């Protein structure tokens, strides 16, 4: 596993590596494992946030497109606020 750089279950691999390490290195290994876990969690959180923003943008565009009269689509118009809740399509 170590030579290939890949494992089916990284948690088991890491725990086994820690278990086989001399006592003086176990605490350092646990700290490294915890740091890697935190980094992975943060990356996952950021990816989820980016995907959420993208999905929200796509859904907003779909809603706006559904409100655009078909004859005006693709003519360079845009939506703008007319009131606190009302949107209007302008050319």
C-alpha positions in Angstrom: 0.0 0.0 0.0 2.8 2.4 0.9 4.5 2.0 -2.5 1.3 2.3 -4.5 0.3 5.5 -2.6 -3.3 4.4 -2.5 -5.5 2.4 -0.2 -9.1 1.3 -0.1 -9.5 2.5 3.5 -7.1 5.3 4.5 -8.4 5.3 8.1 -7.5 1.7 8.7 -4.1 2.2 7.0 -3.4 5.3 9.1 -4.4 3.6 12.4 -2.3 0.5 11.6 0.7 2.7 10.8 0.2 4.5 14.1 -0.2 1.2 16.0 3.1 -0.1 14.4 5.0 3.1 15.2 7.3 3.3 18.2 5.8 5.0 21.2 7.8 8.2 20.8 6.3 8.8 17.3 2.7 7.9 18.0 1.6 11.3 19.3 3.2 13.1 16.3 1.5 10.6 13.9 -1.9 11.3 15.6 -1.3 15.0 15.3 -0.5 14.7 11.6 -3.5 12.4 11.0 -5.8 14.9 12.8 -4.4 17.8 10.7 -5.0 15.8 7.5 -8.5 15.1 8.6 -9.1 18.8 9.3 -7.7 19.8 5.9 -9.9 17.2 4.1 -13.0 18.4 6.0 -12.3 22.1 5.1 -11.8 21.2 1.4 -15.0 19.2 1.4 -16.9 22.1 3.1 -15.5 24.6 0.5 -16.4 22.3 -2.4 -19.9 21.9 -1.0 -20.3 25.7 -0.7 -19.1 26.2 -4.3 -21.5 23.6 -5.6 -24.3 25.2 -3.6 -23.6 28.6 -5.0 -23.4 27.1 -8.5 -26.7 25.3 -8.1 -28.4 28.4 -6.7 -27.1 30.5 -9.6 -28.4 27.9 -12.1 -31.8 27.8 -10.4 -32.0 31.6 -10.3 -31.2 31.8 -14.0 -33.9 29.1 -14.8 -36.5 31.1 -12.8 -35.6 34.3 -14.6 -35.6 32.7 -18.0 -39.1 31.2 -17.3 -40.3 34.7 -16.6 -38.9 36.2 -19.8 -41.4 36.4 -22.7 -40.2 34.0 -25.4 -40.2 36.8 -28.0 -37.6 38.8 -26.0 -35.2 35.9 -25.1 -31.7 36.3 -26.4 -32.1 40.0 -27.4 -29.7 41.4 -24.8 -32.3 42.4 -22.3 -32.1 42.0 -18.5 -34.1 41.9 -15.4 -34.1 44.8 -13.0 -36.0 45.5 -9.8 -39.0 47.8 -10.3 -40.2 47.6 -6.7 -39.4 45.8 -3.5 -40.8 42.5 -4.9 -41.3 43.1 -8.6 -38.9 42.4 -11.4 -39.2 43.8 -14.9 -37.5 42.7 -18.1 -36.0 45.7 -19.9 -34.4 45.8 -23.4 
